[in-house]
Amino acid sequence: MNLLDAIENRHAYNGFHTDEPVTEEEMNILLKAFNKAPSQFNSQPWKVLISRDKENRYKLAEYCGIAMKTAMEKGEFWEKYGKYFYHDKNGSSIKPGMGMKVDHIPNFLKQIINFIISSDAMSFIREKSIPTILGIENRKLVEKSPVCLAIFLRKADYNKSDNSSFYSTLSLGMAIENMWLAATEMNIGMQFMSMPMEVPEIWKKISDMYNCPTEFEMVALMRLGHMPEKPDRPVLDWTSPDRLPLQEWTLDEKFGSN
Ligand SMILES: Cc1cc2nc3c(=O)[nH]c(=O)nc-3n(C[C@H](O)[C@H](O)[C@H](O)COP(=O)(O)O)c2cc1C
C-alpha cells in the first residue's frame, strides 16, 4: 500500500478485533512511526504505555463501559457536543459545514436525533436502556482488543500558560496519525477511546491504574488490533469516510473571496 492509499483507507475502527496477536515487530513499527513525528524543539513530549496484559485490559474495559454508560445517562455529553452533530430526519448529514455525520444509526434513534439534547430525548434514551447497551458494547470491544495504548504528555512541555500546550497537542496529533497510517498498511484497526475523558473520576482512576506520575498527564487512550475482513458496524456508528468538498473549506487568498 502506498502512502496515498493509506491516507485514503485510514479510518476510525470501532468494530471488534480478531484474535490475531499484534506482534512485537508490528508494535515496534507502529511506535517508530509514532515517534518520527515532528514535535516542538524535537521535544517528543510523550510517553506511550502499551498494555497487553489481559487483566489490565479487562479493568480498562470495565472503566470504558462505565464511562460510556455514565456519560450517556447524564445527558451532559449531548448537551456539550450535540451542537457538533448535523443530520436530517433520516440521520444523514444535511449541510456541508462543521459537524459530525452519524453514518450508521438504529431506526429507533433516528426519531430523536434531531432533538437529542432535549429532556424528552433523554428520557427516551434512558427508557430504551441505550446507555446500558452502549456501555456493554464498549466494554466488550475493549476486552477483545489485543493492545490498548495510554498516551501521556509531559506537563513541562504541555504547559497551559503558554503556547507549548498547543504545540504539544499538535505534535501528538501528528504522531498518532503517523502510527495510524502505518497501522492501516498493516491491516491494524485503531480507535480513540475518548469517552472515559468525559467522566473525570473514571479518567483519574485509569490514570492511577497506570501509576501516572505527577509530571505527566494522560491525554489519550486508544485500542488496536487486527481487523476482520468484513467487520460488523457498532450499534451507533458516528465515524464516516465522507468529507466536505474542497470548496467548502479552502480559501482563495482571503476570507469572503469564494
Ligand atoms: C481527538 C479525537 C477523538 C476521537 N474520539 C473518538 C472516540 O472516542 N470514539 C470513536 O469511535 N472515534 C473517535 N474519534 C474518531 C472520529 O470520530 C473519526 O475520526 C471521524 O468520525 C472521521 O472518521 P474516520 O476517521 O473513520 O475517517 C476521535 C477522533 C479524534 C481526532
The ligand as an SDF file (V2000), in Angstrom:
LIG
                    3D

 31 33  0  0  0  0  0  0  0  0999 V2000
   -9.3060   13.6560   19.1060 C   0  0  0  0  0  0  0  0  0  0  0  0
  -10.2180   12.6110   18.5400 C   0  0  0  0  0  0  0  0  0  0  0  0
  -11.0410   11.8980   19.3940 C   0  0  0  0  0  0  0  0  0  0  0  0
  -11.8630   10.8880   18.8910 C   0  0  0  0  0  0  0  0  0  0  0  0
  -12.6210   10.1410   19.7450 N   0  0  0  0  0  0  0  0  0  0  0  0
  -13.2790    9.0650   19.2700 C   0  0  0  0  0  0  0  0  0  0  0  0
  -13.9570    8.1690   20.1500 C   0  0  0  0  0  0  0  0  0  0  0  0
  -13.9790    8.3540   21.3530 O   0  0  0  0  0  0  0  0  0  0  0  0
  -14.5790    7.1040   19.6190 N   0  0  0  0  0  0  0  0  0  0  0  0
  -14.5720    6.8550   18.2850 C   0  0  0  0  0  0  0  0  0  0  0  0
  -15.1380    5.8570   17.8450 O   0  0  0  0  0  0  0  0  0  0  0  0
  -13.9620    7.6890   17.4270 N   0  0  0  0  0  0  0  0  0  0  0  0
  -13.3100    8.7660   17.8880 C   0  0  0  0  0  0  0  0  0  0  0  0
  -12.6490    9.5920   17.0070 N   0  0  0  0  0  0  0  0  0  0  0  0
  -12.6970    9.2950   15.5750 C   0  0  0  0  0  0  0  0  0  0  0  0
  -13.6150   10.2400   14.7880 C   0  0  0  0  0  0  0  0  0  0  0  0
  -14.9580   10.0380   15.1250 O   0  0  0  0  0  0  0  0  0  0  0  0
  -13.3740    9.9560   13.3110 C   0  0  0  0  0  0  0  0  0  0  0  0
  -12.0290   10.2310   13.0230 O   0  0  0  0  0  0  0  0  0  0  0  0
  -14.2770   10.7590   12.3830 C   0  0  0  0  0  0  0  0  0  0  0  0
  -15.6270   10.4400   12.5680 O   0  0  0  0  0  0  0  0  0  0  0  0
  -13.9560   10.5190   10.9080 C   0  0  0  0  0  0  0  0  0  0  0  0
  -13.9960    9.1530   10.6150 O   0  0  0  0  0  0  0  0  0  0  0  0
  -12.7190    8.3950   10.0440 P   0  0  0  0  0  0  0  0  0  0  0  0
  -11.5530    8.6630   10.9830 O   0  0  0  0  0  0  0  0  0  0  0  0
  -13.1030    6.9340   10.0310 O   0  0  0  0  0  0  0  0  0  0  0  0
  -12.4580    8.9230    8.6740 O   0  0  0  0  0  0  0  0  0  0  0  0
  -11.8560   10.6120   17.5010 C   0  0  0  0  0  0  0  0  0  0  0  0
  -11.0110   11.3410   16.6550 C   0  0  0  0  0  0  0  0  0  0  0  0
  -10.1910   12.3040   17.1580 C   0  0  0  0  0  0  0  0  0  0  0  0
   -9.2550   13.0230   16.2200 C   0  0  0  0  0  0  0  0  0  0  0  0
  1  2  1  0
  2  3  1  0
  2 30  2  0
  3  4  2  0
  4  5  1  0
  4 28  1  0
  5  6  2  0
  6  7  1  0
  6 13  1  0
  7  8  2  0
  7  9  1  0
  9 10  1  0
 10 11  2  0
 10 12  1  0
 12 13  2  0
 13 14  1  0
 14 15  1  0
 14 28  1  0
 15 16  1  0
 16 17  1  0
 16 18  1  0
 18 19  1  0
 18 20  1  0
 20 21  1  0
 20 22  1  0
 22 23  1  0
 23 24  1  0
 24 25  2  0
 24 26  1  0
 24 27  1  0
 28 29  2  0
 29 30  1  0
 30 31  1  0
M  END
$$$$
